[in-house]
Amino acid sequence: MATTRRHFDADQKAAILKRYLVEKVPISDQCYEYGLQPNQIYQWQGVLFDNAAVVLERAGRRGKPATVAERRVAHLEELLQRKEAKLQQKNEVIAELMEDNVRAKKANGEL
């Protein structure tokens, strides 16, 4: 038996999440009503919370709301900053280890 995949647009996903988070409609009821698995709703909730900071930051400013592309760029810039900070920390650790290694070699007369 072939199953048909259902596709929900952003407005439908938001409405389902709102019913779950705000109106306290049980996930089991919504899964039955929309033909969903609970994990799908939890996945949408994770995406919502992962991107909430970008949306709220933009909402605090005057002007039109951020486009999907702007939100994606902001998310990627934030991710890049975290990766660069992690890389900088690793570089500092490596520099310290190399310095200790040179000192140890000098002390042993290898250099």
N, C-alpha and C positions, 0 to 999 in steps of 0.2 A: 504494500500500500504506500503510495507516494504521498508525502506531506507537502503542503504548500507553505512556503515561507511568508511570513507576514512582515511587512515593512511599515514602520511608524515614523512619521515625520517629527521634527523637533517639537512642534506644538502638542502633538499627541503624547509624546514622551513626557513633556513638562506637565501635562494634565494628569497623567497617570501618577507621576511622582508627587504632585501636589495633593492628589487624593490620598496617597499613602502617608506623606509626611505631615500635611496640615490637617486634612479632614479625618485622618486615622482610619481610613478604610483598609481592612486587612489585605495583605498581599495575596492570600489564598483566594479571596473574593475577586480581586482584580485579575489574577491569573486565569481563573475560570471564565470570567467575563470576556477577556481579550485573547484567550488562548495562548498565554505566555507561561514561561517557566520562571520561578522565583529568582533564579540567578540573573535573568535578564534585567529585572527591575533593580536588583542590587548593583548590577554593572552600570546601569544608567545613573543610579544614585552616586556611585563612585566618580563617574565622569563629571556629574554636577558639582560635587564637592571639590574635585581636583581643579575645576575651572572657576570656582566661585570668586576667588580673589581677583581674577582678571575682570570679571563682570562687575563686581562691586567697586573696584577701582575706577572703572570707566563710568559707572553710574554716578559716582560722586562728583564727576566733572560736569560742567554744563556742555550742552551740545548733543548731537545725535548719538545714539548708542553705537557701540563698537560693532564692526562687521565681523563675520566669522574669520575672515583673513586677519584682521587686526588682533583678534583674540588669540589666534594661532601664533602670530608673530610674537605677541607679548609672552605667551607661554614658552615659546622656543627661546626667547631672549632670557627669560628667567632660568630656564634649564641650562642654557649656555653659561650664565653667570655662576651657577652652582658647580658645573663641571670645571670651569676655569679655577674656581676657588679650591676645589679638590685637587686639581692638577698642581696648583701652586704649593699646596701643602705637601704633596708627594715630592715635588722638586726640592723643597726645603729639607725634608727627611733624607733624601738621597744625598744632598750636599753635606749634611752633617755626617752621614755614614762614610762618605768619601774622605772627608776631613779626618775622621777618626782612623780610617784605614791608612792614610798617608802618615799620620803621627805614629801609628803602631809600626809601620815599615821603617820609619826613620829610627825609632827606638831599637828595633832589632838589627839595624845596620843594613837593611835591604836597599835603602835609597841613599 
